[in-house]
């Protein structure tokens, strides 16, 4: 079953994985592809909750993230 999301997975130079939801710009990372995707799902959920509550999502606080 497709969610219609486009996700970019990137293996970083240090071996960690970054996952970026192209539609929202939300990103996360993990030591494995699976962990990066799980963390992305959590980040997307937190972003949706913040939007539903009328607040903005927190700014990224990760050195690997460049806006």
N, CA, C, O and CB atoms as a CASP TS submission, in Angstrom:
PFRMAT TS
TARGET T0000
AUTHOR 0000-0000-0000
METHOD Language model
MODEL 1
PARENT N/A
ATOM      1  N   UNK     1       0.840  -1.181   0.000  1.00  0.00           N
ATOM      2  CA  UNK     1       0.000   0.000   0.000  1.00  0.00           C
ATOM      3  C   UNK     1       0.882   1.240   0.000  1.00  0.00           C
ATOM      4  O   UNK     1       1.725   1.402   0.883  1.00  0.00           O
ATOM      5  CB  UNK     1      -0.954   0.000   1.215  1.00  0.00           C
ATOM      6  N   UNK     2       0.700   2.100  -0.963  1.00  0.00           N
ATOM      7  CA  UNK     2       1.517   3.299  -1.099  1.00  0.00           C
ATOM      8  C   UNK     2       0.895   4.469  -0.346  1.00  0.00           C
ATOM      9  O   UNK     2      -0.321   4.663  -0.366  1.00  0.00           O
ATOM     10  CB  UNK     2       1.699   3.658  -2.575  1.00  0.00           C
ATOM     11  N   UNK     3       1.745   5.240   0.315  1.00  0.00           N
ATOM     12  CA  UNK     3       1.278   6.438   1.016  1.00  0.00           C
ATOM     13  C   UNK     3       1.372   7.665   0.132  1.00  0.00           C
ATOM     14  O   UNK     3       0.896   8.736   0.507  1.00  0.00           O
ATOM     15  CB  UNK     3       2.079   6.657   2.292  1.00  0.00           C
ATOM     16  N   UNK     4       1.989   7.522  -1.053  1.00  0.00           N
ATOM     17  CA  UNK     4       2.149   8.649  -1.945  1.00  0.00           C
ATOM     18  C   UNK     4       3.268   9.583  -1.527  1.00  0.00           C
ATOM     19  O   UNK     4       3.425  10.653  -2.115  1.00  0.00           O
ATOM     20  CB  UNK     4       0.874   9.404  -2.031  1.00  0.00           C
ATOM     21  N   UNK     5       4.045   9.207  -0.529  1.00  0.00           N
ATOM     22  CA  UNK     5       5.168  10.032  -0.076  1.00  0.00           C
ATOM     23  C   UNK     5       6.402   9.718  -0.901  1.00  0.00           C
ATOM     24  O   UNK     5       6.626   8.575  -1.300  1.00  0.00           O
ATOM     25  CB  UNK     5       5.453   9.804   1.427  1.00  0.00           C
ATOM     26  N   UNK     6       7.197  10.743  -1.153  1.00  0.00           N
ATOM     27  CA  UNK     6       8.497  10.550  -1.783  1.00  0.00           C
ATOM     28  C   UNK     6       9.551  10.792  -0.709  1.00  0.00           C
ATOM     29  O   UNK     6       9.633  11.880  -0.138  1.00  0.00           O
ATOM     30  CB  UNK     6       8.698  11.509  -3.024  1.00  0.00           C
ATOM     31  N   UNK     7      10.351   9.773  -0.444  1.00  0.00           N
ATOM     32  CA  UNK     7      11.356   9.852   0.605  1.00  0.00           C
ATOM     33  C   UNK     7      12.728   9.627  -0.013  1.00  0.00           C
ATOM     34  O   UNK     7      12.928   8.699  -0.796  1.00  0.00           O
ATOM     35  CB  UNK     7      11.075   8.818   1.731  1.00  0.00           C
ATOM     36  N   UNK     8      13.665  10.488   0.351  1.00  0.00           N
ATOM     37  CA  UNK     8      15.040  10.359  -0.121  1.00  0.00           C
ATOM     38  C   UNK     8      15.879   9.799   1.020  1.00  0.00           C
ATOM     39  O   UNK     8      15.892  10.361   2.115  1.00  0.00           O
ATOM     40  CB  UNK     8      15.606  11.733  -0.619  1.00  0.00           C
ATOM     41  N   UNK     9      16.579   8.695   0.771  1.00  0.00           N
ATOM     42  CA  UNK     9      17.488   8.090   1.737  1.00  0.00           C
ATOM     43  C   UNK     9      18.914   8.344   1.280  1.00  0.00           C
ATOM     44  O   UNK     9      19.253   8.118   0.118  1.00  0.00           O
ATOM     45  CB  UNK     9      17.215   6.565   1.897  1.00  0.00           C
ATOM     46  N   UNK    10      19.743   8.812   2.197  1.00  0.00           N
ATOM     47  CA  UNK    10      21.122   9.147   1.868  1.00  0.00           C
ATOM     48  C   UNK    10      22.045   8.471   2.869  1.00  0.00           C
ATOM     49  O   UNK    10      21.886   8.638   4.078  1.00  0.00           O
ATOM     50  CB  UNK    10      21.341  10.684   1.864  1.00  0.00           C
ATOM     51  N   UNK    11      23.014   7.704   2.364  1.00  0.00           N
ATOM     52  CA  UNK    11      24.034   7.160   3.258  1.00  0.00           C
ATOM     53  C   UNK    11      25.136   8.206   3.381  1.00  0.00           C
ATOM     54  O   UNK    11      25.800   8.548   2.403  1.00  0.00           O
ATOM     55  CB  UNK    11      24.602   5.784   2.728  1.00  0.00           C
ATOM     56  N   UNK    12      25.318   8.703   4.592  1.00  0.00           N
ATOM     57  CA  UNK    12      26.300   9.764   4.834  1.00  0.00           C
ATOM     58  C   UNK    12      27.707   9.182   4.910  1.00  0.00           C
ATOM     59  O   UNK    12      27.883   7.971   5.039  1.00  0.00           O
ATOM     60  CB  UNK    12      25.968  10.527   6.133  1.00  0.00           C
ATOM     61  N   UNK    13      28.701  10.055   4.829  1.00  0.00           N
ATOM     62  CA  UNK    13      30.097   9.624   4.860  1.00  0.00           C
ATOM     63  C   UNK    13      30.462   8.877   6.138  1.00  0.00           C
ATOM     64  O   UNK    13      31.350   8.025   6.129  1.00  0.00           O
ATOM     65  CB  UNK    13      31.000  10.816   4.702  1.00  0.00           C
ATOM     66  N   UNK    14      29.775   9.196   7.243  1.00  0.00           N
ATOM     67  CA  UNK    14      30.087   8.551   8.523  1.00  0.00           C
ATOM     68  C   UNK    14      29.336   7.232   8.714  1.00  0.00           C
ATOM     69  O   UNK    14      29.435   6.610   9.772  1.00  0.00           O
ATOM     70  CB  UNK    14      29.757   9.493   9.668  1.00  0.00           C
ATOM     71  N   UNK    15      28.579   6.799   7.683  1.00  0.00           N
ATOM     72  CA  UNK    15      27.859   5.535   7.754  1.00  0.00           C
ATOM     73  C   UNK    15      26.423   5.649   8.242  1.00  0.00           C
ATOM     74  O   UNK    15      25.652   4.697   8.121  1.00  0.00           O
ATOM     75  CB  UNK    15      28.591   4.609   8.635  1.00  0.00           C
ATOM     76  N   UNK    16      26.059   6.791   8.788  1.00  0.00           N
ATOM     77  CA  UNK    16      24.680   7.005   9.221  1.00  0.00           C
ATOM     78  C   UNK    16      23.819   7.262   7.997  1.00  0.00           C
ATOM     79  O   UNK    16      24.329   7.546   6.913  1.00  0.00           O
ATOM     80  CB  UNK    16      24.579   8.188  10.229  1.00  0.00           C
ATOM     81  N   UNK    17      22.496   7.161   8.181  1.00  0.00           N
ATOM     82  CA  UNK    17      21.535   7.372   7.103  1.00  0.00           C
ATOM     83  C   UNK    17      20.668   8.577   7.413  1.00  0.00           C
ATOM     84  O   UNK    17      20.243   8.768   8.552  1.00  0.00           O
ATOM     85  CB  UNK    17      20.663   6.123   6.892  1.00  0.00           C
ATOM     86  N   UNK    18      20.408   9.388   6.402  1.00  0.00           N
ATOM     87  CA  UNK    18      19.461  10.495   6.492  1.00  0.00           C
ATOM     88  C   UNK    18      18.239  10.130   5.666  1.00  0.00           C
ATOM     89  O   UNK    18      18.354   9.538   4.593  1.00  0.00           O
ATOM     90  CB  UNK    18      20.097  11.840   6.000  1.00  0.00           C
ATOM     91  N   UNK    19      17.073  10.488   6.176  1.00  0.00           N
ATOM     92  CA  UNK    19      15.811  10.273   5.464  1.00  0.00           C
ATOM     93  C   UNK    19      15.095  11.610   5.385  1.00  0.00           C
ATOM     94  O   UNK    19      14.900  12.277   6.401  1.00  0.00           O
ATOM     95  CB  UNK    19      14.917   9.189   6.176  1.00  0.00           C
ATOM     96  N   UNK    20      14.705  12.000   4.183  1.00  0.00           N
ATOM     97  CA  UNK    20      14.047  13.285   3.965  1.00  0.00           C
ATOM     98  C   UNK    20      12.724  13.048   3.260  1.00  0.00           C
ATOM     99  O   UNK    20      12.686  12.415   2.205  1.00  0.00           O
ATOM    100  CB  UNK    20      14.947  14.245   3.141  1.00  0.00           C
ATOM    101  N   UNK    21      11.638  13.553   3.834  1.00  0.00           N
ATOM    102  CA  UNK    21      10.337  13.518   3.178  1.00  0.00           C
ATOM    103  C   UNK    21      10.303  14.708   2.229  1.00  0.00           C
ATOM    104  O   UNK    21      10.259  15.857   2.670  1.00  0.00           O
ATOM    105  CB  UNK    21       9.143  13.561   4.222  1.00  0.00           C
ATOM    106  N   UNK    22      10.321  14.438   0.940  1.00  0.00           N
ATOM    107  CA  UNK    22      10.424  15.499  -0.056  1.00  0.00           C
ATOM    108  C   UNK    22       9.213  16.432  -0.053  1.00  0.00           C
ATOM    109  O   UNK    22       9.351  17.614  -0.369  1.00  0.00           O
ATOM    110  CB  UNK    22      10.593  14.895  -1.427  1.00  0.00           C
ATOM    111  N   UNK    23       8.050  15.930   0.294  1.00  0.00           N
ATOM    112  CA  UNK    23       6.841  16.754   0.269  1.00  0.00           C
ATOM    113  C   UNK    23       6.777  17.781   1.380  1.00  0.00           C
ATOM    114  O   UNK    23       6.239  18.872   1.191  1.00  0.00           O
ATOM    115  CB  UNK    23       5.642  15.884   0.347  1.00  0.00           C
ATOM    116  N   UNK    24       7.322  17.441   2.540  1.00  0.00           N
ATOM    117  CA  UNK    24       7.245  18.331   3.693  1.00  0.00           C
ATOM    118  C   UNK    24       8.571  18.979   4.045  1.00  0.00           C
ATOM    119  O   UNK    24       8.602  20.014   4.710  1.00  0.00           O
ATOM    120  CB  UNK    24       6.738  17.581   4.875  1.00  0.00           C
ATOM    121  N   UNK    25       9.675  18.372   3.599  1.00  0.00           N
ATOM    122  CA  UNK    25      10.994  18.867   3.973  1.00  0.00           C
ATOM    123  C   UNK    25      11.455  18.378   5.332  1.00  0.00           C
ATOM    124  O   UNK    25      12.541  18.738   5.784  1.00  0.00           O
ATOM    125  CB  UNK    25      10.996  20.356   3.960  1.00  0.00           C
ATOM    126  N   UNK    26      10.640  17.559   5.990  1.00  0.00           N
ATOM    127  CA  UNK    26      11.007  17.013   7.289  1.00  0.00           C
ATOM    128  C   UNK    26      12.093  15.964   7.080  1.00  0.00           C
ATOM    129  O   UNK    26      12.023  15.151   6.159  1.00  0.00           O
ATOM    130  CB  UNK    26       9.768  16.403   8.019  1.00  0.00           C
ATOM    131  N   UNK    27      13.107  15.997   7.960  1.00  0.00           N
ATOM    132  CA  UNK    27      14.232  15.077   7.828  1.00  0.00           C
ATOM    133  C   UNK    27      14.581  14.465   9.175  1.00  0.00           C
ATOM    134  O   UNK    27      14.270  15.015  10.232  1.00  0.00           O
ATOM    135  CB  UNK    27      15.452  15.795   7.237  1.00  0.00           C
ATOM    136  N   UNK    28      15.235  13.315   9.108  1.00  0.00           N
ATOM    137  CA  UNK    28      15.711  12.645  10.309  1.00  0.00           C
ATOM    138  C   UNK    28      16.912  11.798   9.930  1.00  0.00           C
ATOM    139  O   UNK    28      17.306  11.755   8.765  1.00  0.00           O
ATOM    140  CB  UNK    28      14.591  11.776  10.962  1.00  0.00           C
ATOM    141  N   UNK    29      17.493  11.126  10.915  1.00  0.00           N
ATOM    142  CA  UNK    29      18.638  10.271  10.639  1.00  0.00           C
ATOM    143  C   UNK    29      18.633   9.076  11.575  1.00  0.00           C
ATOM    144  O   UNK    29      17.896   9.046  12.560  1.00  0.00           O
ATOM    145  CB  UNK    29      19.949  11.056  10.777  1.00  0.00           C
ATOM    146  N   UNK    30      19.463   8.091  11.256  1.00  0.00           N
ATOM    147  CA  UNK    30      19.608   6.908  12.088  1.00  0.00           C
ATOM    148  C   UNK    30      20.851   6.142  11.686  1.00  0.00           C
ATOM    149  O   UNK    30      21.442   6.395  10.636  1.00  0.00           O
ATOM    150  CB  UNK    30      18.370   6.013  11.984  1.00  0.00           C
ATOM    151  N   UNK    31      21.242   5.204  12.533  1.00  0.00           N
ATOM    152  CA  UNK    31      22.429   4.402  12.239  1.00  0.00           C
ATOM    153  C   UNK    31      22.182   3.425  11.093  1.00  0.00           C
ATOM    154  O   UNK    31      23.125   2.999  10.426  1.00  0.00           O
ATOM    155  CB  UNK    31      22.869   3.639  13.484  1.00  0.00           C
ATOM    156  N   UNK    32      20.914   3.067  10.861  1.00  0.00           N
ATOM    157  CA  UNK    32      20.548   2.169   9.765  1.00  0.00           C
ATOM    158  C   UNK    32      19.452   2.828   8.937  1.00  0.00           C
ATOM    159  O   UNK    32      18.839   3.810   9.357  1.00  0.00           O
ATOM    160  CB  UNK    32      20.079   0.780  10.304  1.00  0.00           C
ATOM    161  N   UNK    33      19.217   2.264   7.744  1.00  0.00           N
ATOM    162  CA  UNK    33      18.113   2.772   6.914  1.00  0.00           C
ATOM    163  C   UNK    33      16.793   2.673   7.666  1.00  0.00           C
ATOM    164  O   UNK    33      15.995   3.611   7.672  1.00  0.00           O
ATOM    165  CB  UNK    33      18.026   1.993   5.582  1.00  0.00           C
ATOM    166  N   UNK    34      16.574   1.528   8.296  1.00  0.00           N
ATOM    167  CA  UNK    34      15.322   1.294   9.014  1.00  0.00           C
ATOM    168  C   UNK    34      15.133   2.303  10.138  1.00  0.00           C
ATOM    169  O   UNK    34      14.040   2.837  10.325  1.00  0.00           O
ATOM    170  CB  UNK    34      15.287  -0.126   9.575  1.00  0.00           C
ATOM    171  N   UNK    35      16.211   2.562  10.890  1.00  0.00           N
ATOM    172  CA  UNK    35      16.120   3.513  11.996  1.00  0.00           C
ATOM    173  C   UNK    35      15.857   4.922  11.478  1.00  0.00           C
ATOM    174  O   UNK    35      15.079   5.666  12.074  1.00  0.00           O
ATOM    175  CB  UNK    35      17.406   3.487  12.834  1.00  0.00           C
ATOM    176  N   UNK    36      16.498   5.290  10.376  1.00  0.00           N
ATOM    177  CA  UNK    36      16.271   6.609   9.794  1.00  0.00           C
ATOM    178  C   UNK    36      14.811   6.766   9.383  1.00  0.00           C
ATOM    179  O   UNK    36      14.210   7.818   9.601  1.00  0.00           O
ATOM    180  CB  UNK    36      17.195   6.832   8.584  1.00  0.00           C
ATOM    181  N   UNK    37      14.239   5.714   8.786  1.00  0.00           N
ATOM    182  CA  UNK    37      12.832   5.775   8.372  1.00  0.00           C
ATOM    183  C   UNK    37      11.898   5.820   9.577  1.00  0.00           C
ATOM    184  O   UNK    37      10.911   6.555   9.564  1.00  0.00           O
ATOM    185  CB  UNK    37      12.483   4.572   7.489  1.00  0.00           C
ATOM    186  N   UNK    38      12.199   5.044  10.618  1.00  0.00           N
ATOM    187  CA  UNK    38      11.378   5.084  11.839  1.00  0.00           C
ATOM    188  C   UNK    38      11.429   6.474  12.468  1.00  0.00           C
ATOM    189  O   UNK    38      10.407   7.013  12.893  1.00  0.00           O
ATOM    190  CB  UNK    38      11.858   4.017  12.859  1.00  0.00           C
ATOM    191  N   UNK    39      12.632   7.047  12.521  1.00  0.00           N
ATOM    192  CA  UNK    39      12.782   8.389  13.092  1.00  0.00           C
ATOM    193  C   UNK    39      12.075   9.439  12.237  1.00  0.00           C
ATOM    194  O   UNK    39      11.539  10.416  12.761  1.00  0.00           O
ATOM    195  CB  UNK    39      14.268   8.744  13.235  1.00  0.00           C
ATOM    196  N   UNK    40      12.076   9.235  10.927  1.00  0.00           N
ATOM    197  CA  UNK    40      11.355  10.151  10.048  1.00  0.00           C
ATOM    198  C   UNK    40       9.856  10.095  10.324  1.00  0.00           C
ATOM    199  O   UNK    40       9.193  11.131  10.375  1.00  0.00           O
ATOM    200  CB  UNK    40      11.636   9.818   8.576  1.00  0.00           C
ATOM    201  N   UNK    41       9.320   8.886  10.503  1.00  0.00           N
ATOM    202  CA  UNK    41       7.897   8.761  10.826  1.00  0.00           C
ATOM    203  C   UNK    41       7.568   9.503  12.120  1.00  0.00           C
ATOM    204  O   UNK    41       6.537  10.170  12.204  1.00  0.00           O
ATOM    205  CB  UNK    41       7.500   7.277  10.950  1.00  0.00           C
ATOM    206  N   UNK    42       8.443   9.393  13.139  1.00  0.00           N
ATOM    207  CA  UNK    42       8.226  10.101  14.401  1.00  0.00           C
ATOM    208  C   UNK    42       8.291  11.613  14.195  1.00  0.00           C
ATOM    209  O   UNK    42       7.486  12.354  14.759  1.00  0.00           O
ATOM    210  CB  UNK    42       9.264   9.665  15.447  1.00  0.00           C
ATOM    211  N   UNK    43       9.247  12.068  13.388  1.00  0.00           N
ATOM    212  CA  UNK    43       9.380  13.505  13.124  1.00  0.00           C
ATOM    213  C   UNK    43       8.163  14.039  12.373  1.00  0.00           C
ATOM    214  O   UNK    43       7.686  15.136  12.663  1.00  0.00           O
ATOM    215  CB  UNK    43      10.659  13.788  12.320  1.00  0.00           C
ATOM    216  N   UNK    44       7.662  13.271  11.415  1.00  0.00           N
ATOM    217  CA  UNK    44       6.468  13.681  10.674  1.00  0.00           C
ATOM    218  C   UNK    44       5.254  13.750  11.597  1.00  0.00           C
ATOM    219  O   UNK    44       4.435  14.663  11.488  1.00  0.00           O
ATOM    220  CB  UNK    44       6.195  12.712   9.512  1.00  0.00           C
ATOM    221  N   UNK    45       5.143  12.787  12.498  1.00  0.00           N
ATOM    222  CA  UNK    45       4.040  12.774  13.450  1.00  0.00           C
ATOM    223  C   UNK    45       4.110  13.991  14.371  1.00  0.00           C
ATOM    224  O   UNK    45       3.096  14.643  14.620  1.00  0.00           O
ATOM    225  CB  UNK    45       4.058  11.478  14.275  1.00  0.00           C
ATOM    226  N   UNK    46       5.304  14.295  14.874  1.00  0.00           N
ATOM    227  CA  UNK    46       5.474  15.452  15.756  1.00  0.00           C
ATOM    228  C   UNK    46       5.172  16.750  15.019  1.00  0.00           C
ATOM    229  O   UNK    46       4.589  17.674  15.587  1.00  0.00           O
ATOM    230  CB  UNK    46       6.898  15.489  16.321  1.00  0.00           C
ATOM    231  N   UNK    47       5.569  16.813  13.762  1.00  0.00           N
ATOM    232  CA  UNK    47       5.290  18.007  12.958  1.00  0.00           C
ATOM    233  C   UNK    47       3.791  18.175  12.749  1.00  0.00           C
ATOM    234  O   UNK    47       3.268  19.283  12.863  1.00  0.00           O
ATOM    235  CB  UNK    47       6.009  17.925  11.599  1.00  0.00           C
ATOM    236  N   UNK    48       3.096  17.078  12.443  1.00  0.00           N
ATOM    237  CA  UNK    48       1.641  17.133  12.254  1.00  0.00           C
ATOM    238  C   UNK    48       0.941  17.545  13.541  1.00  0.00           C
ATOM    239  O   UNK    48      -0.003  18.334  13.505  1.00  0.00           O
ATOM    240  CB  UNK    48       1.107  15.772  11.778  1.00  0.00           C
ATOM    241  N   UNK    49       1.396  17.019  14.686  1.00  0.00           N
ATOM    242  CA  UNK    49       0.805  17.391  15.980  1.00  0.00           C
ATOM    243  C   UNK    49       1.007  18.875  16.251  1.00  0.00           C
ATOM    244  O   UNK    49       0.092  19.544  16.732  1.00  0.00           O
ATOM    245  CB  UNK    49       1.421  16.554  17.124  1.00  0.00           C
ATOM    246  N   UNK    50       2.188  19.397  15.951  1.00  0.00           N
ATOM    247  CA  UNK    50       2.459  20.822  16.162  1.00  0.00           C
ATOM    248  C   UNK    50       1.567  21.672  15.272  1.00  0.00           C
ATOM    249  O   UNK    50       1.037  22.693  15.710  1.00  0.00           O
ATOM    250  CB  UNK    50       3.937  21.141  15.888  1.00  0.00           C
ATOM    251  N   UNK    51       1.401  21.254  14.026  1.00  0.00           N
ATOM    252  CA  UNK    51       0.539  22.006  13.113  1.00  0.00           C
ATOM    253  C   UNK    51      -0.910  21.966  13.582  1.00  0.00           C
ATOM    254  O   UNK    51      -1.607  22.978  13.513  1.00  0.00           O
ATOM    255  CB  UNK    51       0.649  21.449  11.685  1.00  0.00           C
ATOM    256  N   UNK    52      -1.377  20.806  14.061  1.00  0.00           N
ATOM    257  CA  UNK    52      -2.749  20.685  14.556  1.00  0.00           C
ATOM    258  C   UNK    52      -2.974  21.564  15.783  1.00  0.00           C
ATOM    259  O   UNK    52      -4.070  22.083  15.994  1.00  0.00           O
ATOM    260  CB  UNK    52      -3.067  19.225  14.893  1.00  0.00           C
ATOM    261  N   UNK    53      -1.923  21.724  16.590  1.00  0.00           N
ATOM    262  CA  UNK    53      -2.031  22.537  17.803  1.00  0.00           C
ATOM    263  C   UNK    53      -1.846  24.025  17.506  1.00  0.00           C
ATOM    264  O   UNK    53      -1.987  24.862  18.398  1.00  0.00           O
ATOM    265  CB  UNK    53      -1.000  22.082  18.834  1.00  0.00           C
ATOM    266  N   UNK    54      -1.531  24.352  16.252  1.00  0.00           N
ATOM    267  CA  UNK    54      -1.355  25.747  15.884  1.00  0.00           C
ATOM    268  C   UNK    54       0.009  26.311  16.250  1.00  0.00           C
ATOM    269  O   UNK    54       0.192  27.528  16.286  1.00  0.00           O
ATOM    270  CB  UNK    54      -2.412  26.564  16.528  1.00  0.00           C
ATOM    271  N   UNK    55       0.959  25.436  16.521  1.00  0.00           N
ATOM    272  CA  UNK    55       2.310  25.890  16.821  1.00  0.00           C
ATOM    273  C   UNK    55       3.234  25.469  15.694  1.00  0.00           C
ATOM    274  O   UNK    55       2.898  24.599  14.890  1.00  0.00           O
ATOM    275  CB  UNK    55       2.803  25.328  18.177  1.00  0.00           C
ATOM    276  N   UNK    56       4.372  26.080  15.646  1.00  0.00           N
ATOM    277  CA  UNK    56       5.327  25.694  14.610  1.00  0.00           C
ATOM    278  C   UNK    56       6.174  24.524  15.099  1.00  0.00           C
ATOM    279  O   UNK    56       6.378  24.336  16.298  1.00  0.00           O
ATOM    280  CB  UNK    56       6.227  26.891  14.219  1.00  0.00           C
ATOM    281  N   UNK    57       6.646  23.765  14.163  1.00  0.00           N
ATOM    282  CA  UNK    57       7.528  22.648  14.491  1.00  0.00           C
ATOM    283  C   UNK    57       8.866  23.208  14.946  1.00  0.00           C
ATOM    284  O   UNK    57       9.248  24.302  14.530  1.00  0.00           O
ATOM    285  CB  UNK    57       7.708  21.688  13.273  1.00  0.00           C
ATOM    286  N   UNK    58       9.584  22.479  15.792  1.00  0.00           N
ATOM    287  CA  UNK    58      10.885  22.978  16.234  1.00  0.00           C
ATOM    288  C   UNK    58      11.862  23.052  15.069  1.00  0.00           C
ATOM    289  O   UNK    58      11.779  22.281  14.113  1.00  0.00           O
ATOM    290  CB  UNK    58      11.455  22.088  17.342  1.00  0.00           C
ATOM    291  N   UNK    59      12.779  23.991  15.175  1.00  0.00           N
ATOM    292  CA  UNK    59      13.817  24.116  14.152  1.00  0.00           C
ATOM    293  C   UNK    59      14.761  22.931  14.255  1.00  0.00           C
ATOM    294  O   UNK    59      14.996  22.424  15.352  1.00  0.00           O
ATOM    295  CB  UNK    59      14.596  25.452  14.300  1.00  0.00           C
ATOM    296  N   UNK    60      15.302  22.485  13.137  1.00  0.00           N
ATOM    297  CA  UNK    60      16.247  21.373  13.172  1.00  0.00           C
ATOM    298  C   UNK    60      17.466  21.724  14.011  1.00  0.00           C
ATOM    299  O   UNK    60      17.973  22.844  13.953  1.00  0.00           O
ATOM    300  CB  UNK    60      16.675  20.987  11.755  1.00  0.00           C
ATOM    301  N   UNK    61      17.925  20.760  14.786  1.00  0.00           N
ATOM    302  CA  UNK    61      19.093  20.961  15.628  1.00  0.00           C
ATOM    303  C   UNK    61      20.048  19.799  15.401  1.00  0.00           C
ATOM    304  O   UNK    61      20.322  19.009  16.305  1.00  0.00           O
ATOM    305  CB  UNK    61      18.697  21.079  17.131  1.00  0.00           C
ATOM    306  N   UNK    62      20.541  19.716  14.191  1.00  0.00           N
ATOM    307  CA  UNK    62      21.448  18.632  13.840  1.00  0.00           C
ATOM    308  C   UNK    62      22.485  19.167  12.863  1.00  0.00           C
ATOM    309  O   UNK    62      22.135  19.828  11.884  1.00  0.00           O
ATOM    310  CB  UNK    62      20.674  17.422  13.231  1.00  0.00           C
ATOM    311  N   UNK    63      23.750  18.889  13.120  1.00  0.00           N
ATOM    312  CA  UNK    63      24.794  19.430  12.236  1.00  0.00           C
ATOM    313  C   UNK    63      24.733  18.907  10.809  1.00  0.00           C
ATOM    314  O   UNK    63      25.258  19.553   9.902  1.00  0.00           O
ATOM    315  CB  UNK    63      26.140  19.120  12.804  1.00  0.00           C
ATOM    316  N   UNK    64      24.107  17.754  10.584  1.00  0.00           N
ATOM    317  CA  UNK    64      24.038  17.179   9.235  1.00  0.00           C
ATOM    318  C   UNK    64      22.929  17.790   8.404  1.00  0.00           C
ATOM    319  O   UNK    64      22.861  17.574   7.194  1.00  0.00           O
ATOM    320  CB  UNK    64      23.840  15.684   9.315  1.00  0.00           C
ATOM    321  N   UNK    65      22.043  18.566   9.061  1.00  0.00           N
ATOM    322  CA  UNK    65      20.895  19.131   8.349  1.00  0.00           C
ATOM    323  C   UNK    65      21.237  20.519   7.850  1.00  0.00           C
ATOM    324  O   UNK    65      21.624  21.386   8.633  1.00  0.00           O
ATOM    325  CB  UNK    65      19.647  19.177   9.255  1.00  0.00           C
ATOM    326  N   UNK    66      21.101  20.730   6.582  1.00  0.00           N
ATOM    327  CA  UNK    66      21.319  22.056   6.007  1.00  0.00           C
ATOM    328  C   UNK    66      20.033  22.493   5.327  1.00  0.00           C
ATOM    329  O   UNK    66      19.532  21.814   4.430  1.00  0.00           O
ATOM    330  CB  UNK    66      22.516  22.056   4.999  1.00  0.00           C
ATOM    331  N   UNK    67      19.497  23.640   5.761  1.00  0.00           N
ATOM    332  CA  UNK    67      18.257  24.122   5.154  1.00  0.00           C
ATOM    333  C   UNK    67      18.505  25.010   3.967  1.00  0.00           C
ATOM    334  O   UNK    67      17.557  25.495   3.349  1.00  0.00           O
ATOM    335  CB  UNK    67      17.437  24.862   6.162  1.00  0.00           C
TER
END
